[in-house]
Structures are given as C-alpha cells and as structure tokens.
C-alpha cells in the first residue's frame, strides 16, 4: 500500500469514473461548448467524456478536439526522429525489450563518433529535431556521457549543410543537482513517462531497479521545474491499466504542475503498449486499449489540456495515425528506429529485423513517405524550432499557447521549414504538392505584414538562405 499522499488521488479518480457513466447527450453538448473557449474543462467533465459510448456523441467529441487543436496550433504537424544511444538498463520493466532480465538482447552503447553517424543519417531525411533516449543504467549511461552526446549531435552537418536545431530528451529521472547541471545544456523539452499512475500496477510492472520507486518518478517534474528546466513532457503507457484512469491522472498531473509552477506540460505522449521480445507484460494485455477508445482518449486529452503538444509515435500503424491527426495530435515521429545504431544499419542495408528494439514499430514508412502523405491530407509538416531558440519557453510559451496565440508564430515558421525541406530533400512529387500547399496556407496568415515577410523568407530560402523564422 502507499505510504505517501500525492496529487494523484486514486480514490477520487475511481469514484469519478464510476459516477459518470452513460452521460446524456445534452450534458456532452454543454461540456463541448465550454471546451471551445480554449480554457480546458474540469476533472468531472473530462470523466464524463471518457465514458461516452454513443457514436453520435463520440463524433462531436472528435470534431471539438479537431477544432481546438486548429485554434491553438493550426493544421501543422511537427516532425522529429528518436535517437537511441544505449540499451543498457538496470530496470526490469515487464513491458520493455530493454529490460535487465532480457538476456537475448545485444547490449550496446554508442561511441561519440557513432552518435554523429546516426545523426547524419537522421539529418539526411530532412529532420531538424531529435528526441534523445537511453536506457536507465547509472554505470554505463552517465549524465556526462549524455551531455557529451547532445553537443556531438549539434556539431554534425549533412551534405546540405543542415544541422539538428533542437534536441528533446527522455532519460531517467534526475536529482536536484543533476537537473541544475542539465539546465545549463541547450535542450528543449525534458520528458519522463510515469508509465502508469496506478500505484499497485506500477509496482507490479517495475519490480527491480531505481524505477521501482513510484514517488521518485512521480515527482520528477517538480525537481526539474525547481532546478532550472523550462519545458517538461509527461506521458502514460496505455494498456497497463484502465485508460480512463490514466487519462484522468495525466489531467491531474497537468493541473498540478500548472497550479504550482505556472507551467503545464509542454507535451503529453500517448504510447500504447506494443509487443517486445521477452517482455511478458507486452502480450495478452488485460487493459488493452482498442482503436476507438484510443481515438477517444486522444480527443479528451486535447479538450482537457488544450495548450499541450500531443505526441504520437510510430508504434501505431499509418492508417490509425492518419485518423489521429484530426483528433488533436500535434507532434509525430517519422522514419523511426528503436534499436541502437538503427539508422546507420538501415542506410547500409544491414538492418537486422530480428534485433530487439524497445518495442515493435507499426508505421515503417520512410520520413519522405510520411511527409508526402500528410501534405496530401492538407497538413503542414513542420520542422520549426523557433520557440526554443528565441526563448519562447516555460511561462512565456504558456502565455501564448493557452489563448491560441502561438499559432501566429507556428504557422509561418511551419511554412518556411517546409520550404527548406522541399528545396533540400523532397522528391519531385512531394515538392509539387508541397509548393501547392504553401500557396494555400499563405492566404491563411491573418496579419498582412507577417504574410509578406513569410513570402520574402520563402523567396530567400529558394535562393539558398536557411533558418529564417519568426
């Protein structure tokens, strides 16, 4: 049993789920009308939406989520690539291929030169953002090594002269002193998933290693924000416990951070458990989340925490990802590899499909294929990193995101970074459809001066300039 109280109130969550079943359509309509004011909804209202089962009401939820995402961020989708630099791990998470007790995995930690090679292959896909990850092993995967990796990644230039402009990180929870060190390093968002907020399930799924300490992990973001970090990302691994419980916990966590620090989560990630070799909890899930419930939970998160970025990985198949783009998702990975050294192997044609990754990928399209497909769907693939680089972070970012003003920066920056991609990396068909999309999107920029400056930037990019942003 728990020996510490916290902002996650399990009894309140369970009782709220039980008391909000079968909401009337009129109640759903009232909640959704309130949600369109972009101020979020309360905990009880979120639970009501999570318990909706009628198709007509679900469609209204989906439509509202799409409208809110468009009001806050527009029709852009920010792209990134995950980069795994070590699969050594001292934890024994029962759902993860990197778990310590998996004796069949080939353990590897990349040298700095190998990290640079991986970065080069990511850059050649057109990416400007990286999510840097490594297993939790304090002997092999030190913070000093991780920081060296960050600077190594920034140092790489590809054949077009491009470099990574933003590195977000997902590593083990740090101490106060470690966060003070990391806060001096040029990174974007610091991310840690709680995995499951349900205490007993958490203890069951994490039987060994430092990660078995539920509260150490839960209060990671408090230590981060108290010691110089600006932007933090949270997430849950759906399928370990009742998805409604996890969503309401994510909402509680978001509201807690916002009330205490004035900074809600910069991002919320929404992975579902996928099969991983020798990870017993990744198969035959008691709490498996079906596709319809998954779409609902994404939409409810967008409605409840309207300002946050919602991240979708390549765990999900392309067809479902395409549907989720219309339900509130704002950031996506593309061309991902979850094995250490996977990008170089893919480039050299030496990729071993039997090699154990952290989890199974289901969208195996190349970055180029993903980008072309989302352009044809009418979305703007964005490689923008401007906010991080001009200091629109923390409270400053929240002040713009919450009322929907961030779109005034995101939209033109998305167009200029798309233009860079089209000129430097796109094939002929992608460039054709991309240029047409830019023409359409320019007319949507409400401020005439901004529109004219965007046009000027696009012309300068065509002539060879790069990295122009608002």
KETI-527824 format. One record per residue (C-alpha): residue number from 0; residue in one letter; x, y, z. Coordinates in pm, whole numbers, plus 50000, padded with zeros to 5 digits. Each point is the difference from the previous one (the first is absolute). Layout:
@seq->NUM, type->A, px->X, py->Y, pz->Z
...
***
This chain:
@seq->0, type->X, px->50000, py->50000, pz->50000
@seq->1, type->X, px->50105, py->50360, pz->49951
@seq->2, type->X, px->50173, py->50169, pz->50290
@seq->3, type->X, px->49994, py->50351, pz->49853
@seq->4, type->X, px->49723, py->50227, pz->49884
@seq->5, type->X, px->50033, py->50181, pz->49670
@seq->6, type->X, px->49815, py->50200, pz->49740
@seq->7, type->X, px->49877, py->49679, pz->49833
@seq->8, type->X, px->49687, py->49916, pz->50198
@seq->9, type->X, px->49923, py->49639, pz->49908
@seq->10, type->X, px->49676, py->49984, pz->50196
@seq->11, type->X, px->49870, py->50319, pz->49840
@seq->12, type->X, px->50090, py->49877, pz->49653
@seq->13, type->X, px->49829, py->49664, pz->50045
@seq->14, type->X, px->49688, py->50149, pz->50154
@seq->15, type->X, px->49977, py->50263, pz->49726
@seq->16, type->X, px->50026, py->49735, pz->49728
@seq->17, type->X, px->49724, py->49800, pz->50165
@seq->18, type->X, px->49770, py->50300, pz->50051
@seq->19, type->X, px->50019, py->50135, pz->49646
@seq->20, type->X, px->49882, py->49707, pz->49791
@seq->21, type->X, px->49749, py->50045, pz->49717
@seq->22, type->X, px->49997, py->50381, pz->49980
@seq->23, type->X, px->49703, py->50159, pz->49825
@seq->24, type->X, px->50063, py->50155, pz->49658
@seq->25, type->X, px->49885, py->50336, pz->50132
@seq->26, type->X, px->50268, py->49985, pz->50270
@seq->27, type->X, px->50264, py->49912, pz->49740
@seq->28, type->X, px->49888, py->50296, pz->49788
@seq->29, type->X, px->50038, py->50239, pz->50294
@seq->30, type->X, px->50349, py->49876, pz->50077
@seq->31, type->X, px->50112, py->50028, pz->49640
@seq->32, type->X, px->49861, py->50353, pz->49968
@seq->33, type->X, px->50202, py->50096, pz->50306
@seq->34, type->X, px->50309, py->49829, pz->49859
@seq->35, type->X, px->49995, py->50219, pz->49689
@seq->36, type->X, px->50087, py->50297, pz->50221
@seq->37, type->X, px->50352, py->49843, pz->50012
@seq->38, type->X, px->50023, py->50006, pz->50381
@seq->39, type->X, px->49975, py->49625, pz->50044
@seq->40, type->X, px->49733, py->49821, pz->50200
@seq->41, type->X, px->49988, py->49876, pz->50357
@seq->42, type->X, px->50088, py->49655, pz->50126
@seq->43, type->X, px->49640, py->49879, pz->50028
@seq->44, type->X, px->49920, py->50118, pz->49648
@seq->45, type->X, px->50302, py->49817, pz->49860
@seq->46, type->X, px->49877, py->49680, pz->50167
@seq->47, type->X, px->49658, py->50046, pz->49844
@seq->48, type->X, px->50154, py->50023, pz->49652
@seq->49, type->X, px->50216, py->49693, pz->50064
@seq->50, type->X, px->49685, py->49803, pz->50079
@seq->51, type->X, px->49819, py->50096, pz->49679
@seq->52, type->X, px->49907, py->49697, pz->49789
@seq->53, type->X, px->49738, py->50130, pz->49755
@seq->54, type->X, px->50146, py->50043, pz->49652
@seq->55, type->X, px->49824, py->50331, pz->49942
@seq->56, type->X, px->50148, py->50147, pz->50319
@seq->57, type->X, px->50342, py->49858, pz->49919
@seq->58, type->X, px->49995, py->50175, pz->49664
@seq->59, type->X, px->49922, py->50327, pz->50175
@seq->60, type->X, px->50295, py->49944, pz->50235
@seq->61, type->X, px->50228, py->49929, pz->49705
@seq->62, type->X, px->49881, py->50308, pz->49814
@seq->63, type->X, px->50053, py->50222, pz->50305
@seq->64, type->X, px->50351, py->49867, pz->50058
@seq->65, type->X, px->50089, py->50073, pz->49639
@seq->66, type->X, px->49866, py->50356, pz->50027
@seq->67, type->X, px->50194, py->50065, pz->50321
@seq->68, type->X, px->50324, py->49868, pz->49854
@seq->69, type->X, px->49952, py->50219, pz->49695
@seq->70, type->X, px->49929, py->50306, pz->50214
@seq->71, type->X, px->50314, py->49948, pz->50210
@seq->72, type->X, px->50252, py->49860, pz->49751
@seq->73, type->X, px->49839, py->50011, pz->49658
@seq->74, type->X, px->50027, py->49712, pz->49755
@seq->75, type->X, px->50372, py->49941, pz->50049
@seq->76, type->X, px->50163, py->49676, pz->50114
@seq->77, type->X, px->50346, py->50034, pz->50153
@seq->78, type->X, px->50237, py->49719, pz->49898
@seq->79, type->X, px->50288, py->49845, pz->50191
@seq->80, type->X, px->50213, py->49685, pz->50011
@seq->81, type->X, px->50085, py->49800, pz->50315
@seq->82, type->X, px->50369, py->49918, pz->50048
@seq->83, type->X, px->50089, py->49713, pz->50236
@seq->84, type->X, px->50364, py->50008, pz->50108
@seq->85, type->X, px->50005, py->49717, pz->50255
@seq->86, type->X, px->49780, py->49703, pz->50092
@seq->87, type->X, px->50178, py->49918, pz->50325
@seq->88, type->X, px->49738, py->50011, pz->50276
@seq->89, type->X, px->49997, py->49908, pz->50368
@seq->90, type->X, px->49620, py->49999, pz->50020
@seq->91, type->X, px->49778, py->49701, pz->49934
@seq->92, type->X, px->49686, py->50154, pz->49850
@seq->93, type->X, px->49787, py->49703, pz->49900
@seq->94, type->X, px->49878, py->50164, pz->49676
@seq->95, type->X, px->50337, py->50115, pz->49860
@seq->96, type->X, px->50248, py->49827, pz->49770
@seq->97, type->X, px->50289, py->50176, pz->50175
@seq->98, type->X, px->49913, py->49847, pz->50340
@seq->99, type->X, px->50293, py->49878, pz->50207
@seq->100, type->X, px->49882, py->49638, pz->50009
@seq->101, type->X, px->49989, py->49978, pz->49618
@seq->102, type->X, px->50316, py->49797, pz->49944
@seq->103, type->X, px->49950, py->49960, pz->49624
@seq->104, type->X, px->50047, py->50367, pz->49915
@seq->105, type->X, px->50338, py->50119, pz->49874
@seq->106, type->X, px->50093, py->50283, pz->50236
@seq->107, type->X, px->50167, py->50297, pz->49839
@seq->108, type->X, px->50098, py->50357, pz->50080
@seq->109, type->X, px->50095, py->50225, pz->49711
@seq->110, type->X, px->50332, py->50176, pz->49992
@seq->111, type->X, px->49998, py->50371, pz->49924
@seq->112, type->X, px->50107, py->49943, pz->49638
@seq->113, type->X, px->49717, py->49747, pz->49960
@seq->114, type->X, px->49751, py->50251, pz->50141
@seq->115, type->X, px->50118, py->50246, pz->49737
@seq->116, type->X, px->49946, py->49739, pz->49728
@seq->117, type->X, px->49647, py->49932, pz->50120
@seq->118, type->X, px->49934, py->50375, pz->50004
@seq->119, type->X, px->50124, py->50035, pz->49644
@seq->120, type->X, px->49757, py->49736, pz->49875
@seq->121, type->X, px->49715, py->50170, pz->50186
@seq->122, type->X, px->50092, py->50337, pz->49848
@seq->123, type->X, px->50007, py->49852, pz->49651
@seq->124, type->X, px->49630, py->49922, pz->50048
@seq->125, type->X, px->49936, py->50372, pz->50050
@seq->126, type->X, px->49947, py->49992, pz->50375
@seq->127, type->X, px->50092, py->50300, pz->50216
@seq->128, type->X, px->49876, py->49861, pz->50334
@seq->129, type->X, px->50124, py->49700, pz->50194
@seq->130, type->X, px->49863, py->49826, pz->50307
@seq->131, type->X, px->50308, py->49861, pz->50176
@seq->132, type->X, px->49953, py->49686, pz->50210
@seq->133, type->X, px->50201, py->49741, pz->50188
@seq->134, type->X, px->49926, py->49723, pz->50249
@seq->135, type->X, px->50016, py->50065, pz->50373
@seq->136, type->X, px->50337, py->49867, pz->50106
@seq->137, type->X, px->50209, py->50216, pz->50230
@seq->138, type->X, px->50320, py->49803, pz->49932
@seq->139, type->X, px->50003, py->50018, pz->49620
@seq->140, type->X, px->49757, py->50283, pz->49921
@seq->141, type->X, px->50132, py->50292, pz->50201
@seq->142, type->X, px->49873, py->50357, pz->49983
@seq->143, type->X, px->50345, py->50115, pz->49883
@seq->144, type->X, px->49986, py->49756, pz->49709
@seq->145, type->X, px->49650, py->50118, pz->49914
@seq->146, type->X, px->50105, py->50365, pz->50000
@seq->147, type->X, px->50299, py->49918, pz->49779
@seq->148, type->X, px->49756, py->49831, pz->49762
@seq->149, type->X, px->49785, py->50314, pz->49986
@seq->150, type->X, px->50291, py->50220, pz->49896
@seq->151, type->X, px->50117, py->49737, pz->49751
@seq->152, type->X, px->49659, py->49996, pz->49833
@seq->153, type->X, px->49992, py->50378, pz->49966
@seq->154, type->X, px->50346, py->49994, pz->49838
@seq->155, type->X, px->49897, py->49787, pz->49700
@seq->156, type->X, px->49921, py->50146, pz->49658
@seq->157, type->X, px->49866, py->49800, pz->49709
@seq->158, type->X, px->50066, py->50035, pz->49627
@seq->159, type->X, px->49761, py->50297, pz->49983
@seq->160, type->X, px->50172, py->50178, pz->50288
@seq->161, type->X, px->49704, py->49932, pz->50229
@seq->162, type->X, px->50030, py->49921, pz->50369
@seq->163, type->X, px->49771, py->49897, pz->50283
@seq->164, type->X, px->49841, py->50312, pz->50150
@seq->165, type->X, px->49819, py->49856, pz->50301
@seq->166, type->X, px->50065, py->49698, pz->50219
@seq->167, type->X, px->49727, py->49885, pz->50236
@seq->168, type->X, px->50104, py->49740, pz->50255
@seq->169, type->X, px->49842, py->49698, pz->50165
@seq->170, type->X, px->50223, py->49855, pz->50271
@seq->171, type->X, px->49980, py->49868, pz->50353
@seq->172, type->X, px->49865, py->50231, pz->50271
@seq->173, type->X, px->50280, py->50221, pz->50130
@seq->174, type->X, px->50085, py->50139, pz->50342
@seq->175, type->X, px->49984, py->50370, pz->50083
@seq->176, type->X, px->50373, py->50041, pz->49940
@seq->177, type->X, px->49987, py->49811, pz->49671
@seq->178, type->X, px->49714, py->50220, pz->49878
@seq->179, type->X, px->50206, py->50308, pz->50082
@seq->180, type->X, px->50274, py->49863, pz->49775
@seq->181, type->X, px->49760, py->49908, pz->49719
@seq->182, type->X, px->49830, py->50340, pz->50015
@seq->183, type->X, px->50325, py->50155, pz->49870
@seq->184, type->X, px->49997, py->49774, pz->49692
@seq->185, type->X, px->49822, py->50117, pz->49682
@seq->186, type->X, px->49704, py->49763, pz->49987
@seq->187, type->X, px->49630, py->50043, pz->49936
@seq->188, type->X, px->49752, py->49791, pz->50198
@seq->189, type->X, px->50094, py->49758, pz->50278
@seq->190, type->X, px->49764, py->49701, pz->49991
@seq->191, type->X, px->49925, py->49714, pz->50237
@seq->192, type->X, px->49699, py->49770, pz->49982
@seq->193, type->X, px->49844, py->49881, pz->50321
@seq->194, type->X, px->49903, py->49692, pz->49793
@seq->195, type->X, px->49703, py->49929, pz->50228
@seq->196, type->X, px->49868, py->50227, pz->50274
@seq->197, type->X, px->49829, py->49709, pz->50173
@seq->198, type->X, px->50219, py->49921, pz->50300
@seq->199, type->X, px->49949, py->49623, pz->50029
@seq->200, type->X, px->50032, py->49950, pz->49625
@seq->201, type->X, px->50314, py->50213, pz->49999
@seq->202, type->X, px->50162, py->49786, pz->50270
@seq->203, type->X, px->49908, py->49683, pz->49815
@seq->204, type->X, px->50138, py->50122, pz->49667
@seq->205, type->X, px->50326, py->50134, pz->50147
@seq->206, type->X, px->50128, py->49731, pz->50238
@seq->207, type->X, px->50369, py->50092, pz->49988
@seq->208, type->X, px->50228, py->50298, pz->49957
@seq->209, type->X, px->49975, py->50363, pz->50106
@seq->210, type->X, px->49690, py->50035, pz->49788
@seq->211, type->X, px->49810, py->49784, pz->50249
@seq->212, type->X, px->49969, py->50311, pz->50220
@seq->213, type->X, px->49657, py->50138, pz->49898
@seq->214, type->X, px->50033, py->50332, pz->50182
@seq->215, type->X, px->50354, py->50076, pz->49884
@seq->216, type->X, px->49870, py->49979, pz->49645
@seq->217, type->X, px->49672, py->50181, pz->50069
@seq->218, type->X, px->50172, py->50309, pz->50138
@seq->219, type->X, px->50261, py->50019, pz->49725
@seq->220, type->X, px->49843, py->50308, pz->49845
@seq->221, type->X, px->49997, py->50180, pz->50334
@seq->222, type->X, px->50376, py->49954, pz->50023
@seq->223, type->X, px->50040, py->50103, pz->49636
@seq->224, type->X, px->49797, py->50321, pz->50023
@seq->225, type->X, px->50151, py->50090, pz->50336
@seq->226, type->X, px->50354, py->49975, pz->49865
@seq->227, type->X, px->50007, py->50198, pz->49680
@seq->228, type->X, px->49816, py->49792, pz->49740
@seq->229, type->X, px->49748, py->50193, pz->49791
@seq->230, type->X, px->49792, py->49746, pz->49807
@seq->231, type->X, px->49899, py->49652, pz->50114
@seq->232, type->X, px->49811, py->49716, pz->49838
@seq->233, type->X, px->49794, py->49728, pz->50167
@seq->234, type->X, px->49831, py->49686, pz->49875
@seq->235, type->X, px->49838, py->49668, pz->50081
@seq->236, type->X, px->50044, py->49661, pz->49836
@seq->237, type->X, px->49646, py->49901, pz->49912
@seq->238, type->X, px->49910, py->49637, pz->50051
@seq->239, type->X, px->50152, py->49945, pz->50343
@seq->240, type->X, px->49685, py->50112, pz->50182
@seq->241, type->X, px->49654, py->50146, pz->49929
@seq->242, type->X, px->50057, py->50272, pz->49738
@seq->243, type->X, px->49739, py->50225, pz->50163
@seq->244, type->X, px->50197, py->49993, pz->50325
@seq->245, type->X, px->50322, py->50086, pz->49817
@seq->246, type->X, px->49845, py->50290, pz->49809
@seq->247, type->X, px->49849, py->50150, pz->50314
@seq->248, type->X, px->50336, py->49960, pz->50173
@seq->249, type->X, px->50176, py->50180, pz->49716
@seq->250, type->X, px->49746, py->50279, pz->50036
@seq->251, type->X, px->50055, py->50012, pz->50377
@seq->252, type->X, px->50374, py->50013, pz->49943
@seq->253, type->X, px->49960, py->50280, pz->49745
@seq->254, type->X, px->49781, py->50209, pz->50227
@seq->255, type->X, px->50233, py->49943, pz->50292
@seq->256, type->X, px->50307, py->50120, pz->49808
@seq->257, type->X, px->49811, py->50301, pz->49866
@seq->258, type->X, px->49870, py->50099, pz->50343
@seq->259, type->X, px->50334, py->49961, pz->50180
@seq->260, type->X, px->50247, py->50120, pz->49736
@seq->261, type->X, px->49786, py->50193, pz->49753
@seq->262, type->X, px->50121, py->49762, pz->49731
@seq->263, type->X, px->49792, py->49708, pz->49885
@seq->264, type->X, px->50155, py->49719, pz->49794
@seq->265, type->X, px->50152, py->50121, pz->49674
@seq->266, type->X, px->49911, py->49659, pz->49859
@seq->267, type->X, px->49796, py->49693, pz->50087
@seq->268, type->X, px->50097, py->49671, pz->49835
@seq->269, type->X, px->49744, py->49730, pz->49932
@seq->270, type->X, px->50178, py->49669, pz->49921
@seq->271, type->X, px->49814, py->49671, pz->50013
@seq->272, type->X, px->50176, py->49684, pz->50116
@seq->273, type->X, px->50136, py->49811, pz->49701
@seq->274, type->X, px->50159, py->49654, pz->49994
@seq->275, type->X, px->50368, py->49983, pz->50095
@seq->276, type->X, px->50209, py->49685, pz->50004
@seq->277, type->X, px->50035, py->49841, pz->50344
@seq->278, type->X, px->49775, py->50263, pz->50154
@seq->279, type->X, px->49712, py->49794, pz->50148
@seq->280, type->X, px->49769, py->50292, pz->50083
@seq->281, type->X, px->50001, py->50115, pz->49638
@seq->282, type->X, px->49785, py->49703, pz->49897
@seq->283, type->X, px->49642, py->49902, pz->50088
@seq->284, type->X, px->49924, py->50330, pz->50166
@seq->285, type->X, px->49717, py->50004, pz->50252
@seq->286, type->X, px->49949, py->50372, pz->49936
@seq->287, type->X, px->50068, py->50011, pz->49627
@seq->288, type->X, px->49864, py->50319, pz->49843
@seq->289, type->X, px->49804, py->49949, pz->49679
@seq->290, type->X, px->50029, py->50250, pz->49716
@seq->291, type->X, px->49671, py->50178, pz->50069
@seq->292, type->X, px->50084, py->50049, pz->50367
@seq->293, type->X, px->50345, py->50119, pz->49897
@seq->294, type->X, px->49852, py->50262, pz->49771
@seq->295, type->X, px->49766, py->50110, pz->50279
@seq->296, type->X, px->50277, py->50037, pz->50258
@seq->297, type->X, px->50210, py->50209, pz->49760
@seq->298, type->X, px->49705, py->50229, pz->49933
@seq->299, type->X, px->49916, py->50034, pz->50370
@seq->300, type->X, px->50360, py->50093, pz->50082
@seq->301, type->X, px->49996, py->50269, pz->49733
@seq->302, type->X, px->49672, py->50138, pz->50136
@seq->303, type->X, px->50112, py->49983, pz->50364
@seq->304, type->X, px->50355, py->50135, pz->49959
@seq->305, type->X, px->49959, py->50210, pz->49684
@seq->306, type->X, px->50340, py->50173, pz->50009
@seq->307, type->X, px->50219, py->49690, pz->50015
@seq->308, type->X, px->50176, py->49832, pz->49711
@seq->309, type->X, px->49872, py->49645, pz->49953
@seq->310, type->X, px->50267, py->49760, pz->49872
@seq->311, type->X, px->49926, py->49692, pz->49790
@seq->312, type->X, px->50272, py->49747, pz->49921
@seq->313, type->X, px->50049, py->49741, pz->49727
@seq->314, type->X, px->49870, py->49732, pz->50239
@seq->315, type->X, px->49668, py->50051, pz->49824
@seq->316, type->X, px->49923, py->49892, pz->49640
@seq->317, type->X, px->49985, py->50263, pz->49726
@seq->318, type->X, px->49623, py->49972, pz->49951
@seq->319, type->X, px->49925, py->50069, pz->50367
@seq->320, type->X, px->50261, py->50274, pz->50022
@seq->321, type->X, px->49829, py->50175, pz->49711
@seq->322, type->X, px->49671, py->49996, pz->50190
@seq->323, type->X, px->50160, py->50129, pz->50319
@seq->324, type->X, px->50144, py->50303, pz->49820
@seq->325, type->X, px->49644, py->50132, pz->49995
@seq->326, type->X, px->49939, py->49937, pz->50371
@seq->327, type->X, px->50256, py->50223, pz->50166
@seq->328, type->X, px->50345, py->49857, pz->49928
@seq->329, type->X, px->50253, py->50274, pz->49929
@seq->330, type->X, px->50341, py->49825, pz->50000
@seq->331, type->X, px->50101, py->49675, pz->49828
@seq->332, type->X, px->50309, py->49789, pz->49950
@seq->333, type->X, px->50087, py->49879, pz->49651
@seq->334, type->X, px->50252, py->49756, pz->49857
@seq->335, type->X, px->50069, py->49877, pz->50354
@seq->336, type->X, px->50248, py->49737, pz->50118
@seq->337, type->X, px->49982, py->49866, pz->50357
@seq->338, type->X, px->50317, py->49793, pz->49982
@seq->339, type->X, px->50339, py->50143, pz->50095
@seq->340, type->X, px->50182, py->50082, pz->49677
@seq->341, type->X, px->49687, py->49935, pz->49795
@seq->342, type->X, px->50026, py->50299, pz->49764
@seq->343, type->X, px->50345, py->49909, pz->49873
@seq->344, type->X, px->49896, py->49637, pz->49962
@seq->345, type->X, px->49696, py->50099, pz->49795
@seq->346, type->X, px->50212, py->50228, pz->49780
@seq->347, type->X, px->50257, py->49726, pz->49937
@seq->348, type->X, px->49737, py->49733, pz->49944
@seq->349, type->X, px->50129, py->49799, pz->50296
@seq->350, type->X, px->49696, py->50042, pz->50225
@seq->351, type->X, px->49920, py->49681, pz->50191
@seq->352, type->X, px->49625, py->49959, pz->50032
@seq->353, type->X, px->50058, py->49750, pz->50282
@seq->354, type->X, px->50191, py->50253, pz->50211
@seq->355, type->X, px->49811, py->50092, pz->50315
@seq->356, type->X, px->49875, py->50355, pz->50021
@seq->357, type->X, px->49823, py->50167, pz->50289
@seq->358, type->X, px->49664, py->49917, pz->49838
@seq->359, type->X, px->49845, py->49902, pz->49667
@seq->360, type->X, px->49954, py->50266, pz->49731
@seq->361, type->X, px->49682, py->50000, pz->49795
@seq->362, type->X, px->50051, py->50300, pz->49773
@seq->363, type->X, px->50312, py->49906, pz->49805
@seq->364, type->X, px->49966, py->50258, pz->49725
@seq->365, type->X, px->50302, py->50215, pz->49925
@seq->366, type->X, px->49998, py->50362, pz->50116
@seq->367, type->X, px->49952, py->50104, pz->49638
@seq->368, type->X, px->49692, py->49782, pz->49961
@seq->369, type->X, px->49849, py->50132, pz->50324
@seq->370, type->X, px->50064, py->50361, pz->49897
@seq->371, type->X, px->49845, py->49956, pz->49656
@seq->372, type->X, px->49696, py->49826, pz->50144
@seq->373, type->X, px->49928, py->50269, pz->50260
@seq->374, type->X, px->50040, py->50275, pz->49740
@seq->375, type->X, px->49741, py->49826, pz->49784
@seq->376, type->X, px->49771, py->49991, pz->50305
@seq->377, type->X, px->50028, py->50378, pz->50028
@seq->378, type->X, px->50233, py->50015, pz->50301
@seq->379, type->X, px->50318, py->50206, pz->50016
@seq->380, type->X, px->50301, py->49785, pz->50094
@seq->381, type->X, px->50200, py->50232, pz->50224
@seq->382, type->X, px->50364, py->49985, pz->50104
@seq->383, type->X, px->49972, py->50322, pz->50199
@seq->384, type->X, px->50226, py->50052, pz->50303
@seq->385, type->X, px->49956, py->50375, pz->50035
@seq->386, type->X, px->49836, py->50019, pz->50344
@seq->387, type->X, px->50283, py->49817, pz->50169
@seq->388, type->X, px->50263, py->50209, pz->49825
@seq->389, type->X, px->49850, py->50345, pz->50064
@seq->390, type->X, px->49908, py->49924, pz->50360
@seq->391, type->X, px->49625, py->49943, pz->49965
@seq->392, type->X, px->50015, py->49731, pz->50266
@seq->393, type->X, px->49847, py->49928, pz->50339
@seq->394, type->X, px->49750, py->50264, pz->50110
@seq->395, type->X, px->50063, py->50211, pz->49688
@seq->396, type->X, px->49895, py->49709, pz->49780
@seq->397, type->X, px->49697, py->49927, pz->50217
@seq->398, type->X, px->49890, py->50366, pz->49981
@seq->399, type->X, px->49980, py->49961, pz->49622
@seq->400, type->X, px->49877, py->49642, pz->49977
@seq->401, type->X, px->49710, py->50018, pz->50245
@seq->402, type->X, px->49806, py->50274, pz->49815
@seq->403, type->X, px->50091, py->49858, pz->49658
@seq->404, type->X, px->50248, py->50273, pz->49904
@seq->405, type->X, px->50292, py->49765, pz->49942
@seq->406, type->X, px->49852, py->49911, pz->49662
@seq->407, type->X, px->50094, py->50348, pz->49875
@seq->408, type->X, px->50363, py->49889, pz->50029
@seq->409, type->X, px->49963, py->49628, pz->49932
@seq->410, type->X, px->49816, py->50032, pz->49671
@seq->411, type->X, px->50248, py->50218, pz->49804
@seq->412, type->X, px->50295, py->49815, pz->50156
@seq->413, type->X, px->49847, py->49674, pz->49888
@seq->414, type->X, px->49983, py->50130, pz->49645
@seq->415, type->X, px->50361, py->50120, pz->49992
@seq->416, type->X, px->50132, py->49671, pz->50139
@seq->417, type->X, px->49784, py->49806, pz->49755
@seq->418, type->X, px->50150, py->50210, pz->49720
@seq->419, type->X, px->50349, py->49905, pz->50117
@seq->420, type->X, px->49904, py->49635, pz->49991
@seq->421, type->X, px->49850, py->50027, pz->49652
@seq->422, type->X, px->50310, py->50170, pz->49858
@seq->423, type->X, px->50258, py->49779, pz->50172
@seq->424, type->X, px->49850, py->49653, pz->50042
@seq->425, type->X, px->49668, py->49945, pz->49824
@seq->426, type->X, px->49941, py->49797, pz->49688
@seq->427, type->X, px->49823, py->50159, pz->49704
@seq->428, type->X, px->49648, py->49894, pz->50096
@seq->429, type->X, px->50038, py->50112, pz->50363
@seq->430, type->X, px->50137, py->50334, pz->49890
@seq->431, type->X, px->49709, py->50051, pz->49761
@seq->432, type->X, px->49729, py->49930, pz->50260
@seq->433, type->X, px->50197, py->50184, pz->50269
@seq->434, type->X, px->50032, py->50320, pz->49798
@seq->435, type->X, px->49627, py->49991, pz->49930
@seq->436, type->X, px->49927, py->49961, pz->50372
@seq->437, type->X, px->50224, py->50297, pz->50083
@seq->438, type->X, px->49807, py->50216, pz->49752
@seq->439, type->X, px->49673, py->49906, pz->50168
@seq->440, type->X, px->50134, py->50048, pz->50353
@seq->441, type->X, px->50147, py->50344, pz->49929
@seq->442, type->X, px->49650, py->50135, pz->49950
@seq->443, type->X, px->49908, py->49884, pz->50351
@seq->444, type->X, px->50257, py->50222, pz->50173
@seq->445, type->X, px->49778, py->50277, pz->50147
@seq->446, type->X, px->50264, py->50269, pz->50045
@seq->447, type->X, px->50093, py->50159, pz->49666
@seq->448, type->X, px->50351, py->50100, pz->50114
@seq->449, type->X, px->50071, py->49650, pz->50126
@seq->450, type->X, px->49867, py->49852, pz->49676
@seq->451, type->X, px->50221, py->50228, pz->49790
@seq->452, type->X, px->50304, py->49923, pz->50213
@seq->453, type->X, px->49926, py->49628, pz->49971
@seq->454, type->X, px->49992, py->50035, pz->49622
@seq->455, type->X, px->50334, py->50179, pz->50013
@seq->456, type->X, px->50146, py->49726, pz->50217
@seq->457, type->X, px->49875, py->49734, pz->49757
@seq->458, type->X, px->50164, py->50181, pz->49710
@seq->459, type->X, px->50328, py->50030, pz->50190
@seq->460, type->X, px->49991, py->49630, pz->50086
@seq->461, type->X, px->49950, py->49917, pz->49632
@seq->462, type->X, px->50318, py->50198, pz->49929
@seq->463, type->X, px->50203, py->49810, pz->50258
@seq->464, type->X, px->49950, py->50165, pz->50340
@seq->465, type->X, px->49896, py->49780, pz->50292
@seq->466, type->X, px->49867, py->50019, pz->50354
@seq->467, type->X, px->49772, py->50303, pz->49965
@seq->468, type->X, px->49731, py->50021, pz->50265
@seq->469, type->X, px->49767, py->50221, pz->50201
***
